[in-house]
Amino acid sequence: MTRHAAPFQQLRTLPVTVPGNGQRPTVIIQPSRGLLRLDLAALWHYRELLYFLIWRDVKIRYKQTAIGVAWAILQPLLTMVLFAVVFGRFVGVSPEGAPYTVFTYAALLPWYYFAQAVTESGRSLVGDAALIRKVYFPRLFLPLAGVLGSLLDLGIASLLLFALLPVYGIVPGVRLATLPLFVALAMVTAFGVGLWLSALNALYRDVRYAVPFLIQLWLFASPVAYSTSLVPEPWRWAYGLNPMAGVVEGFRWALTGRGAGPGVALAVSVLAVLVVVVGGLLYFRKVEATMADMV
């Protein structure tokens, strides 16, 4: 026990008397000190556990489903059809020269990834309460597994878009090389928000009721069904305070060439993401000390 725990724990050994066995050492496991101390040695030591947590979440998500991973395509596809009818035909939202279906679907890809990752990571601590109470492992892995496991759905849903682009004569070009950067930004955004929600959910069960409502509001506050060009020019930098604004417009620009490319709004979104992640890590570390008693 001591050999495996040493990289990530502060250990204190006390001799105790066990009836019939003489003196045996008792190892007392104490949490690491400091709010921002992430204990990278522990994260690396338990890296294999992260893989199994991700794989478990993926299998549970589609267990006993009739169409399985096809849900990853069906959900954004049906939403795209609804938006095309309501906003494209009735409201007359301008897709900036691109077909509205492609314009919307390119934005729905990161949005559905974000919504799913936040939902999975937000309920991860409460969902694995029994595991938290029984054994030690880096608790950070639970929300992180929800964020990484949702990448599979993002990849599957992207297949339909790459099939649609040639149909409409759209060639992404060299902009496509920037797509991994926007995927990474979406991951970090979901991770930061997931840290906050998972820690809050461990303390207040009201959070599980608020998260679906929050995601619905966030959808319409993000440029998914419309473009940031509808926002007055002097206020576009403030619109970037919404972290998903930069992610959504970045995806749309990288895949279709339409929408706002890298600029002031994206820079503001990146700064907002950093604030969310650092704040989430601080709060998660604060709650982690009493997490086993709360969940």
N, C-alpha and C positions, 0 to 999 in steps of 0.2 A: 504493500500500500504506500509506504513512504517513498519508494523508488518512483512510482508513477505520479505521485502527487507533487513531488518536489518542484517541477518546472513552473507550476502555476499557483501554488499555495504557500502561505506562511505557516510552518508547522511548529507545534510545541508538543513535546513528548513528556508525559508524566507517568511515573511508575505507580501502578495500582495493584492491589492484592486480589487475585481471582481465586475463589475457593477451590482447592484441589489442584491448582495449576501454578501456584507460586506467583512470582512477580512477572507481569506482562506489561509492556508499554501501551499506553493509550495515546493515539494520535488525535490531536485537536486541530480541526481545520478552521482556519480563520480567513475572512475575506481580505483581498488585497486593499491597500489604502489608496486614497486619492480618487477624485471624481473622474478624471480623464485617463486614469491608468487602465488601459484596455487588456493588459496581460496578453500580449501577442504570442508569448510562448504557449499559453494554454490554448489559444485559438489554433495554432499550428499542431499542437499535440493531439487535439481532438478533431482534426480536419476530416478524418474518415467518418466520424459521427455526422458531420454536416451533410456529407453525401447521402447517408442513409435517411436522414431527416427529409431531405429534398425528395428522394425517391419514394419515401412513404407518403408524403403529401400528394405527389403526382398520382400514385396508385389509388389512394383514397378518393381523390377528386373524381375519377372516372369509373370507380368501382360500381358495378351493377347499373350502368347506364346503357341505354339502347343504342345510341350512336357514338358514344365514347368521345374521342378527341375532336370529332366533327363539331362539337359545341364551340370550340375555339374559333371556328370560322362562322358558324351560324349566328352567334350573338352580334358581332360587329356587322355582319352582312344584313341582318334584319333591321338593325338600327340605321344603317346607311340607306336602306330603302325608305324607311320612315322619314328620315331627314330630307331625302331627295324629294319626297312628295310634299312635305310640309314647308320646308325652308326653300327648297329649290324651285318648286312649281308655284305654290300659293304665296309665299312671302317674297320670293324673287331675290334671294341672297345671291350676290355676285360671286362666282367661283374663280374670278381673276383669270379667265381665259382657259381654264381646265374644265373637263366634264365634272359636273357636280358630284357624281358617284365616286370618281377617283379622288377628287378634292376632299370629300368627306371621309372616305375609307382610309386614306393615308393619315388622317388625324385620329380616327377611331382606333387604329393599331396601338399607339402609345397610351391612349386613354384607357382602353380596356385592360391593357397590361397593368397600368397604374392602379386602376380600381380593384382588380383582382389581387394584386400584390399587397395593397394596403389592407384589404379585407382579410386575407390569409394571415398576414403578419400581425394585424391588430388583435386577432383572437387567439394567437399562438400560445401565449403564456397561460391563459385560462384553459385552453384546450388540452395543454400538456401539464396540467397541475399535478397529476399523480406522478409523472416523471420528475418534475421539479422537486417534489417532496422526498423522493426516494434516493436519488443519486446526484452527485455533483457533475456538472459539465458547464461550459460557458453558456449562460442564458441568452447571450447575444445571438447564438445560433438559431434560436427559435424564430424570431422575426426575420432573420436573414434567410432562413430556409424558405419562408413564404415568398420573399422577393425573388430569389434565384429560381425556385420551382416554377414560377409563373412565366419564366422566359420561354418555356416549351410552347405554351399557348401563343405567345407573341410570334415565335418562329412559324408555327403552323398557320396562323392567320395571315402572315405575310405572303404565303404562297399564292393566295387568291389575288392580292394586289399585283404581284409580279406577273401574274397571268393576264391581268386587266391592262397593264401599261402598254404592251404591244398592240392590243386591240384598239386602243385610242391613239396610237401613234406617238406615245410619250417615251422618250429615251432619257433616263436619269442623267447619264453622262458622268463626268468626274465628281459631281456633287455626291454621288452615291458613296464615295469613299469616306464622307463625313458621317454617314449613318451610324456606325458603331459609337461615335462620340455622343450622339443624341440618345442612343440606347443606354449608354453608361449614365447619362444625365437622368434619364427616366428611372433607372435602377436606384441611383443615389437619392432621388426625390422620394421614391416609394419607401426606401429604407428609412429615411429621416422621419417621414410621416408615420410609418409603421412603428418606429421606436416610441414615439409619443403615445400613439393609440394603444399599443400593447401594454405599456407601463400604466397608463391611465385606466385601462380596462381591468388590470389586476387589482386596482384600488376601488374603482367605481364601476359597477355592472351596468350603469346607465349608458356607458359608452357604446355597448353593442347595439343599442337602439338608435343612437345618434349617428353612427358611422354610415348606414345606408342613406340617411337623409343628407348628411354632409357630402357624400359622393355625388348625389343627384344635383345638389346646388353647385358643386364644383364643376360638374360637367358643363353647365350653361354659363359658368363664369370663365370657362376656358374656350379658346377659339377653335372649337371642333366643328360646329355647324356653320360657322362664319369665319371670316378672316379678321385679323387685327387691323386691316385697312379701314374697317368700320369705326374704329376707335379714333377720336380726334388726335391729330399729330402731337399736340403738346402733352397729351396724357398717355401716350404709348409707353413711355419709360415706366410710368407708375403701373400700367397694366402688367408689366414684366415682373412686378412683385408677386404675382401668381406664378409659382415655379413651373406649373404645367403649361403656361403660355409659351415659354421658350421651347419646351420639349415638343409640344404639338406643332408649332410653326416650324421648328427645326426638322421634324420628320417630313412634313409636307414639302418643305423646300428641297430637302435632300432627295426625295423620291419623285417629285413631279416638277420641280423647278418653280413652282408657284408659291405664293405666300412670302412672308417676311424671312429673309435670310439672316445670317449673323449680323448683329447690330447692338444698339444700346439696350433694347428690350431684352435680348438674350443675355447680355452681360448682367443686367439687373436680376434676371431669373437665376443665373448661376450663383450670384451673391445670396439671393434669398434661399436657395437650396443649401448652401453652406451654413447659413444661420440655423435652418431647420435641423440639419444633421447634427451640428455641434450641440444645439440645445437639446435634441433628442437623446444624444449620448449622455449628457450631463444628468438629465432627468432619469434616464434608464438606470444609470449607475446609482443614483440616489435611492431608487425604489428597489434595486436588486438586493440590497442588504436584508430587507424584510420580505422579499418576494414569496418565499416558501410559506410564510405565515398568512399572507394575504390571499393567495390563490386557493 
